[in-house]
Amino acid sequence: MKASDKIEALRHLMQREGISAFITPSTDPHAGEYVPERWKSRRWISGFTGSAGTAVVTLDHAALWTDSRYFIQAAEQLDGTGFVLMKEKIEGTPTIAEWLGNVLPKGSTVAVDAWVNTTSDVENLQNELRTYGLSLRTDLDPYQELWTDRPSLPKSKAFIQGLEYAGESAASKIQRIRKALSSQQTSEQRESAIILSSLEEVAWTLNLRGNDVAYTPFILGYVLITPSDTLLYIEKEKVTPEVEDYLHQEGVTIRDYHDIATDLHTLDLPIYVQPDKTNYAIYSAIKNPIRQASVVEQMLIIKNETEIRGFRNAMEKDGVAMVKWMKWTLEQVPKGGQTELTLSKKLEEFRAEQPLFRGISFESIMGYAHHGAIVHYDPTSETDIPVKAEGLLLIDSGGQYLDGTTDITRTIPLGPLTKEMRRDYTLVLKGWIRLGSAVFPKGTCGTQLDVLAREAMWKYGINYLHGTGHGVGQFMSVHEAIDLHQFRMQWRPTPLLPGMTITDEPGIYIEGSHGVRHEDTLLVVEASEGITFGPYYTFEHLTLCPILTSPILVEMLTEEERTWFNSYQQTVYDRLAPRLDTEHQVWLKEVTKPI
């Protein structure tokens, strides 16, 4: 069925239900970034395959909002569908509520599905729509009827993330959570509970993993922690006898996934809930909600020593795979026959050779030439192009290992480059070095450091619109606790603390020509006590992979930047060489020579 036919089918249903617009987000009941196939309704209705976007259909219009990562991709995929592209955060682009206020008559009803929209999103939308004389209905899922071959809930089995990787038992974590909740209670407030909707929090709390979500080892479920009980809401066929015994030993009771709303409604306790991570259907079932940021999310972003050791080991393995792939790519591309997809497949093969590998951590972004300017471009059979021995290749990829999750970007020079390409390569490198070598006092947040990555390119009138860095989980999501510790221009108040992992990934994107991005995953570590207002922190670069030096305009680097960069390259060699054979050691020694 074509997108235009799907839109018309949705409109017929809307007319029957008496609504004038339906809004379809990209999310699932757990506010996840990567969602199971069952909830990819926005992709089904629009044909747009990017990970972020919101489709809105009225009886006469259709529009799709997405961010700067997907402007080029969305324009191509929405062509001829009936959807108009709305570029988020670009001057002149209306919000969804503003647009609906302009195209709908007052008194109209807009609808969403409460199960796939967060409480914050629903409440904000209600307030905005009210200013235009529009009302919101939250009990409609049209895709139950329209999407006739809609996938069922995922059926993968849950498995245990052992203490040798987690470093702390589930029982210990649950005890810490209860203690944190207890410390927040006032003398007048009685005992309370907490509901965990985020799959990231479920996985971390119970040391439980699964394969319900692409690229991310999550299991579909909710966790309810009361003063006396811990309940896991999960489809019971997903629980093996081994996992059932394990959960029992950790003090966890298994309940059916679909019983969550009913159980919450009958619970006569104040329940802590995070509105921006909990769907509106769950929130509405709670009699006495306490709206607050999750104490669990705050806990999981600080890695313990076992997790940090795992990260270091995983990064060495990932670095070996990257070195093998870089050498292979530089040798094979001049021979011809390579495409974006063949290179992506080869990199996954090199990663799969490494111990404890469990898959890639996201679909590899393999952008050659002008495709490199599409920030989150992943090649398909329709878009795949040959890779030639000229220009730049941008590769952003990562692996899931039992001991850590990796996320790395390198831009590969394949042959002759323009002066503009070399300038952009060097500007991005300067920003990557300045941020990645920063020393800062306790209390500093990522927003305060973001300018370090952008300042050099700003002087040339160049900028990028995506964030500069995000948290990375430990055998969890490659985008960890995405609303907390970040490098970005928009305000994020979470202070950077030792044990946090965060990426450093500035970029430059020239539409129709090329893209450049360098990215490492960093660990916040102690630097010194400092003379005043200490302690001070800095970053350990967990990622271990060379940056190729031939495009660098060395005269654009300061002496301090050169010294730091050469030291990083030497560290890469020292850490990876023992894991490589002689042939790859020789190659790595050559590409990490000082500049």
N, C-alpha and C positions, 0 to 999 in steps of 0.2 A: 504494500500500500504506500502510495506517495505521501509526502508530507502534507500536500494540499488536501488530499482525501482524509487524512487523519484529523486535520484542523476542522474540516467540515463535519466529521463524525462527532468531534468534541462539541462543536457548536450546536448540533442537534440535541445532544445530551444536556447542554447548558439551557437551551430553550425549555426543555422538558422540566428541568429543575428550577426554573425561574431565576437563573443567575445571568449576569451580564459579562462576567469575566472570570477566567480561572487562571491561577498562577501556579506554575510548576517549577520548583527549585531543583537543584542538583543533588539534594541530600537524601538521607535515609532516616529511619527512626532514631539513629544514634549520632546524628550530626557528623557523619564521617566524611572525609575527603574522597576516599575511594569507596564506592558503594557497591554492594552486590548487584548482580544483573537485574534482580527483581525490581529494584527501585530506580533504574535508569530511565525514568519516564520522560524526563526532559530531552534526553537523546532520542527516545522513540518518537516523540511528537514533533521535534524540530529537525532532526538529522545532524545537529551540531554535536560533535564528540568530545569537545574540551571538558576538562574536569570541573570547571566553574562556569555557572551561567544560570539565568532564570528566564523561562519562557512565559509569556503572558498572551493569552488569547481572549479577545472579545468577540462579540457577534459580528463585528465588521473589520477588526484589525488584529494583527499579530506582531509581536516584537520580542526580541531577545536581548537581554543585558548580559554583558561579560566584561572582563577586565583586560588590561593592555596586553597580557600574555597571549591573548587569543584574538586580537582584532583582525589580523590577516587571515587566520584560519577560519574564523567565524564568517567573515565576508565571503569566503569561497564556498563554505558548506551551506550557507543560508541562501545563496543565489538561486532564485527560482522556486523557493519553498513557500513564499508568502510571508515569511518573517522579515521584519526590518531590524537591522543591527543597531543596538544602542550601546555606545561606548562609555562604560562607567568611568567616573572621575574626570571626564573630559568636559571642558566648559561648554555649556549649551545642551548637554545631555540631561533630560529630565529624570527624576527618580520614577520608580514604577507608580507610586501614588500620584505624583504630579501628572504623569502621562494619562493615567486612568481618569483623573479629575478633568482632564481636557477632552477625552474622547467619550466619556460616559455621561449620561444625564444624571442630575441629582436624584437620589432615592434608589439608585441601582445597587445591586448586591454583587459583591466580589467573593469568590470562594477559594479556599485552600484546603489541603488535607492536613489535619492537626498532627498526624503521626509522622510527617516528614518535614515539619516546620518547627523550629525551636520556639520556645516560649517568648523569648525576646523579640524574635522576628515577627511573630503573630501580634504581640502587643504594640510594637512600633508601627506595624502596618495598620492596625485598627485605629490608632491615634491619627496617623497621617490621612487615612481615608475619610475619617470623620470630618476633617477640615474641608473636604470637598463634597460633603453630604452623601458619602457612600458608606455602606455597611459591609461587614465581613462575616462570612459563614465558614465554619471550620470542620464540618463533618462530611465532606465529600471527597471520595477518591474515584474519579471517573475511569481510571485505568483498570480498575477491577473488571469493568464491563467492556471497555473499548479495546484493550490490549489482549486479544484473544489467545495469543500464545505466550503470555507473560510468564517468565521463569518463576519457579517455585522458590521457597526459602532455601538457602544453601544447606547442604547435608554433610559437610566435612566433620570428621571426628576431632574432638578436643584432645590436646596432648599437653604434657607437663613440661614447663621450663624449669629444669633442675637447679638445685642450689648452687651447683658449680658454675652456673651462669648468672643466676639471679642474686645470689649473695645474701638473701634474707627470705625466711619462710613466709608463706601466706598468713599463717597464724600470727606471726610477729607484726606483719604489716596491718592486719585487722586490729590488733591491739593498739598500735600506734594511732590508727584512725579514730578508734573509740576515745583514746586519751585526748586527741586533738579536739574532738567534738565536746568532750566533757569540759575542757578548759575554756570553751567559748560560752558555756552556759552561765546564766546569771543565777543569783540565789532564788529568784522567783520562778525560773524556768525549770520544768521537770526534764527528765531524761529525753533524749532525742535520737533520731535515726538519720541515715543518709542514703540517698538513692544514687547509684552510679549508672548513668546511661551511656557514657562514652566508652567505646570498646577498648580504647587505650587504657582507661582506668580499670576496667574489668580485667584486662590481661595482666596489668602490673600487679594489682591487688592479690589476685589468686595465683600468680605465676602459671597462668594457663594460656596456651596459644592454640591456634587453629588455622584453617585455610578458607575461611568464609569470605575474605575480602582479597581482591587482587593485590599482589605485591606486598601485602601487610599481613603478618601472621596472627590475625584476630579471630576470635570465635564470637558468634552472635549471641548476645545475652545482656542481662541487667544484673546488678548486684544490689541487694538491700541489706544494710548493716544496721541492726538495732542494738540496744544495750546487751541483749542476751543471745541474739541469733544472727547468722549470716546466711542469706539466701541467694542462690544463683538461679536466675530464670533463664532456662535454655531448653531447646528441643531435646527431649530425653534420649532420642536415638543417637544423638551426637556424643553421648557420654559412654565411654568404654568402661568395663569393670575396673580396670586399673585406675582410671580417672575418678570413678565413683568412690573407690577405696581411699584414694588420695584426698579427695575433698572431705570425706568423712573424718579422716585423721586431722585435717586442718580446721575442723569445726564448721563446715559448710554444708547446708541442706540444699538439695536440688528441687526446684519447682519448675513447672512447665512455662515456657517462654511466653505463652499467651495469657497467663494468669496475672501478669504484673499489675495491670490497671485495677483489676478486681481486688487484689490483695492490698494495694496501696489505699484504696477507698475504705477498706475496713480497718485500717491501722489507725488507732487513736493515739498517735504520737506526733509531735512536731518533727518534720522531716526536712533536712537540709537538701536544697536542690539548687543547681546552677542553671539559671534561666537561659543562658546562651548555649548550653550543651544538652538541654533536656527538651524533648518534643512537647508540644502543647497538650497532646492527649494524656501523656503521663502526668504532667503538671496539674492538669484539670482534675485528675483522680485523687490528688492529695488534699486532705481536709485542712491541714495546718502547715503550709509550706514555709520554710525559712529560706529566703533568697540570699544566696551567698556563693562566692567563688569556692570551688571544690578544694578541700584540704588535701585530697588525694592527688590532684593535679600538681599542687605545690610540692608534694613529696616526691613524685616520680621524676621530676626534672633534675633532681640532685642525685647523681650517680654515686653508688657506693664503690669501694675499692675493687670488689670483684667485677662489677660492671665496667669499671675503667680499664682493668686489665684485659677484659674481654674485648673492649673497643680497640685497644692498642693491637691486640693480636689479629682482630678482624681487619684492621686497616693495613697491617703488613701483608696479609694474604691478598687483600684487594689491590694493594700496590703492585704485588707480583703479577696479578692478572692484567693490570693496566700497562705495566712495562712490556709484557709479552705482546699485548695487543698493539701498543704504539709502534714497537719495532716491526711487527708483522705488517701493520697497515702502511708504514712508510716504505716497506719493501715491495708490497703487493700492488698498491695503487698505480705506480708507474707502469706495471705490466698490463694494466687494463682489466676489465671484467668485474670490478668492484662497484657496488652500489651502497646507498645508505643502509639498506636492509641487510645486505651480506656482511657489512662491517659490524652492525649491531648484533647479528647472530654470532659472529666470531668472538666478540667481546664476552657474550654470555657463556660461550664454550670455555673460554679461558677462566672465567669465574667459577664455572662448574667443576673445574679441576681441583679447586681449593677445598681443604677439609671444612666440614660443618656448613657448607653452602646449602641454602634452602630456597634459592630463587633470587630474582632481581627485586630491588626495592621500589622501583617504578619503571614505567615503560621508558626505555632509553631514548633520550633526545639526541638524535644524530642528524644534525643539520649541516649540509654541505652548501657552500656558496650562499645564494640568497635565502636558502632555507634556514641558515644560521640566524637570520634576522627575525625569525618567528620564535619568540622566546620559549614556548613550550611545544615545539614541533617534534612529533614522533612520526617517522615515515610509515606509510602504508603501501600496499601494492599499487594503489592508485597514484600516490604522490612520489614514490621512490624514483630517484634519479641516479645516473652514473656519477661516480666520484673520480675526478681527474687529478693529475699531478700538477695542480695549480690552485692558488687561492687557499681559503681556510675551511677547516672542518670543525664544527663545535660539537663536542660530545659531553653530555650531562647524563650520568648514569649512577647506578649503585647496586649493591648486593645485600641480601639478607643472609646472615650467618647466625648460628645459634649463639655466638658470643658477641654479636654486634651488628649494627646496621650502618651501611656506608652510603655516602652521597658525595660525588666528586665531579667536577667539570674541568675539562682541559680543551683548549683550542689548538688544533694541530695545523701547522703550516705544511702544505703538500707540494709547494713549488713556488713559482714567481708570485710576489705580492705587490700590491700598490703601496705607495707611500702612506695613503690614508689607512690601509689595513695595518701597517706597521705602527702608525701613530696610535690607532685605537687599541691595538694589542698592548702597547706600552702604557697607555693611560689606564687601562683596566688593571694591568700588573701593579702600577703605582698605588692604586686604590686598594687592591688586594693586600699589598705589603703593609701599607699604612694602618689599615684596620687590623690585620692579622698580627702586627707587632705592637699594638697599643698597650700602654700601661695606664691604669686608671684606679681611682680610689674606690673603696667600698661605698656602695650606694648608687653607683653609676648604672644607668640603664642603657639598652641598646640604641635607643633613639638618640641619645647624647653622643654616641660614637659613630653613628651612620655617616655623618659628614666626612669622616676620614676616607671613606671609600669613594666619595663623589667629588671631593674638592678639586682634584687635578683635572677631571674631565669637565667640570663646570667652567673652568677658566677657558675652555675651548668651545663653550656653548653647547655642551653635550650632557645628556642626563638619561636615566632609565627610570621606569615607573614602578617596577616591582621592588619588593623588599630586598635588602642586602643579605639577610641571613635569618634562619629559622632553627628551632630546636630539632634534634635528631634523637630518636628513641634507641633503646638497647634491645635489639631483635624485636622491634615494634614498628611504629610509624616513622617513615623518613621525615615527616613533618610533625614533630612532637609539640604537644601543648601549644598549638599554633597561635593562640591569642596572648601568650605570656612573653617569654624572652625572645626578642627579635632585634635585628638591626633593620630599621626602616625610617623613612621620613615622618610617617604618622606616629603619634605619641603612643608608646608602650612603656608603662611605668615600672614593670617588673625589674628589679635590680639584678645585675649579673653577679652570680656567686660561684665559688669553687664547686666543681662537680657538675656544672651545667655544660651541655654540649650544644654548639650552635655553629651554623655555617657562615662562611665569608665568601660572598659570590657577587661582586659587582660585574656589570656588563655594559656593552655598547652594541646597538643594533641599528644597522643602516639598511632600511628596506630596499629590496631589490639587489643588494650587493653582498653583505656579509654580516656576521655576528661574532662577537668575542665575549667570552666569559671565562673567568678562572674561579674555581671553588675548592675550598678545603673545609672539612669539619674540624672545629676547634673545641678544646676543653678549657674552661676557665680554671686557672690555677693561681695560687698565691705568688706574688712577685717579691714584695718586701713589706716591712712594717711602715716604712716611710718616715720622713723627718717630721711632717705635720699631717694630721688628719688621716692616718692610716687605719687599717692596712690597705695595701695596694695589690691589685690583681693584674694578670696578663693572660696570654693564651698559649697553650700547647697545641701545635698543629698535629692532630691525630692522623689526618690524611698524609699518606706517604707516596708521592708520585711526582716525577720531574715535570717542570714546565720547560718546554722547548724554547731555546734562547735565540734562534736565528732571526725571528721577527723583531726582537727588542731593539729599540733605538736607545742605546746605552746612554747617550748624552742627555736624555730626558730624565734619567734617574739621578737622585742625589747619591753622594758617597755612602750615606747611612743606609739608603735603600739597597744599594748594590751589596754592601757588606751583609745585611740581613738576608738578602736573597741567596747569596752564595752559601751562607751558613745553612739555610734551609735545604738547598740542593745537596749539600754534603751530608746532611742528616738523612735525606732520602737514600743516598747511596749506602751509607753506613748501616742503615736498618734493613734495607732490602737485599743487598748483595749476598748475605749469608743464605738467603732463601732461593737464590738464582743459580743456574748453571753458568759455566765459564763464558759462553757466548753472550748471554744476556748481561752478565757482569761487565764485560768489555763495552757493550753498547751503552749501558747505564753510566759507566765511568765517563764516557765521551760526552754524553748529553748533559751531565751535571758538572762539567768543567766550569770554573769561575768565569764570570764575564768582566 
